[in-house]
Amino acid sequence: MIRIDNLTKTYGTGPAAVDGLTFDVPQGAFLVLLGPSGCGKSTMLRMLAGLEQPSAGQIRFGDTLVADGARGYSMAADKRGAGLVFQSYALWPHMTVAGNVDWPLKVAGLDAPTRRTRVTKALETVGIAPLAARYPAEISGGQQQRVALARMIAPRPRIMLFDEPLSNLDATLRVEMRHELARLHRATGATAVYVTHDQVEAMTLATHVAVMRAGRIEQFGPPADLLEAPQTAFVAGFVGTPPANLVAIRDGAWFGRLPDPALRGATGHAMVRAQEFGLTQTPGPRTVPAERIEVVPMAGRLIVTVQAEAQRLTVITDPETPVPATAHLELPAAPAALFDPQGNLIP
Ligand SMILES: Nc1ncnc2c1ncn2[C@@H]1O[C@H](COP(=O)(O)OP(=O)(O)OP(=O)(O)O)[C@@H](O)[C@H]1O
């Protein structure tokens, strides 16, 4: 288990990159840190890895204190029992695949027979045993990333840390490596923390997701909860493919002009998932004129972006029905959730 207590990191005089975070990652969990660029994901991971010293707060791995900002204490990265894989594979070009995987075991002072067994096992686990004698320049990008994974698991870390490990791979390889990572996690039973801004990676790999924004956690929970029950407007508008729409409402009226008891007199935003809107040619009491902006076919459906009442909104429609340049957006019977002007969920 990883225990994070009031963890803060400030660079110079800027605002905190990580701002007083407190949460636990249960033993064996796969936590994904998800959020927009600059929200503090990498800083968080680097503090876990021991590459960055916290300004305040504490990190514990199990019962072991590994960093304490107040005391200026930070356990050396190689003493933490944590393995790290970055976006760039950072393999040593002059060492063979086996040599690369062996290196951390050598540094740890393991005897030669143990090292040989561990290297073989790690290469088998990631499916590249036949490449053991090759040099990094002689294998593909996907294979290089597998070597980086093998190098990480060979010392059998209790904690696996990943910083966008798949972002340099092409789409097909990414899918394959996603499965590989999930399998690896199950096989090792280690606790994983994984940084990404890829929603699909987050939703498929995670047991827990922390959605970060400006150094803070907006919501922490199982991936399904983020989609089903977002606690803030930011999470509602960030998570999901496509993310939910946030329609401006005022005094219980859609767009401030179409009153609806389902909005309970609220001002702020109503959450409407793309599949909960309709598009029609016929105006009615619950429609607003909409102008077609873009149509993207996806998985047998159309993802249509429209402009209605100066808002860009996403609607999912049936590909059988053509989308005219101007149409009428049908409002749902009730919003999926309501958020106040500060973005907090209205219970
Ligand atoms: N070494 C540094 N010195 C000063 N500021 C930094 C440093 N590293 C990060 N920051 C700042 O801290 C904030 C968080 O950065 P961080 O790299 O953790 O974000 P991120 O969520 O990982 O972003 P991305 O997805 O773009 O990698 C940013 O505002 C960034 O500019």
The ligand as a Tripos MOL2 file, in Angstrom:
@<TRIPOS>MOLECULE
LIG
   31    33     1     0     0
SMALL
NO_CHARGES

@<TRIPOS>ATOM
      1 N1         11.5690   21.3590  -12.6590 N.pl3     1 LIG1
      2 C1         10.5410   22.2340  -12.6440 C.ar      1 LIG1
      3 N2         10.7540   23.5280  -12.3460 N.ar      1 LIG1
      4 C2          9.7290   24.4130  -12.3120 C.ar      1 LIG1
      5 N3          8.4420   24.0930  -12.5520 N.ar      1 LIG1
      6 C3          8.1600   22.8130  -12.8560 C.ar      1 LIG1
      7 C4          9.1980   21.8200  -12.9210 C.ar      1 LIG1
      8 N4          8.6050   20.6280  -13.2270 N.ar      1 LIG1
      9 C5          7.2840   20.8790  -13.3640 C.ar      1 LIG1
     10 N5          7.0120   22.1840  -13.1440 N.ar      1 LIG1
     11 C6          5.6770   22.8190  -13.1610 C.3       1 LIG1
     12 O1          4.8370   22.0960  -12.3030 O.3       1 LIG1
     13 C7          3.5340   21.9350  -12.8550 C.3       1 LIG1
     14 C8          3.1830   20.4610  -12.9540 C.3       1 LIG1
     15 O2          4.0270   19.8280  -13.9090 O.3       1 LIG1
     16 P1          3.9760   18.2970  -14.2250 P.3       1 LIG1
     17 O3          5.0790   17.9630  -15.1640 O.co2     1 LIG1
     18 O4          3.9240   17.5380  -12.9580 O.co2     1 LIG1
     19 O5          2.5740   18.1810  -14.9560 O.3       1 LIG1
     20 P2          1.9300   16.9880  -15.7870 P.3       1 LIG1
     21 O6          0.5400   16.8830  -15.3210 O.co2     1 LIG1
     22 O7          2.7800   15.7790  -15.6810 O.co2     1 LIG1
     23 O8          1.9640   17.5560  -17.2630 O.3       1 LIG1
     24 P3          2.1560   16.8260  -18.6900 P.3       1 LIG1
     25 O9          0.9440   15.9820  -18.8900 O.co2     1 LIG1
     26 O10         2.2380   17.9700  -19.6380 O.co2     1 LIG1
     27 O11         3.4300   16.0340  -18.5980 O.co2     1 LIG1
     28 C9          3.5720   22.6530  -14.1890 C.3       1 LIG1
     29 O12         3.0390   23.9400  -14.0170 O.3       1 LIG1
     30 C10         5.0390   22.7080  -14.5430 C.3       1 LIG1
     31 O13         5.3250   23.8330  -15.3290 O.3       1 LIG1
@<TRIPOS>BOND
     1     1     2 1
     2     2     3 ar
     3     2     7 ar
     4     3     4 ar
     5     4     5 ar
     6     5     6 ar
     7     6     7 ar
     8     6    10 ar
     9     7     8 ar
    10     8     9 ar
    11     9    10 ar
    12    10    11 1
    13    11    12 1
    14    11    30 1
    15    12    13 1
    16    13    14 1
    17    13    28 1
    18    14    15 1
    19    15    16 1
    20    16    17 2
    21    16    18 1
    22    16    19 1
    23    19    20 1
    24    20    21 2
    25    20    22 1
    26    20    23 1
    27    23    24 1
    28    24    25 2
    29    24    26 1
    30    24    27 1
    31    28    29 1
    32    28    30 1
    33    30    31 1
@<TRIPOS>SUBSTRUCTURE
     1 LIG1         1 GROUP 0 **** ****
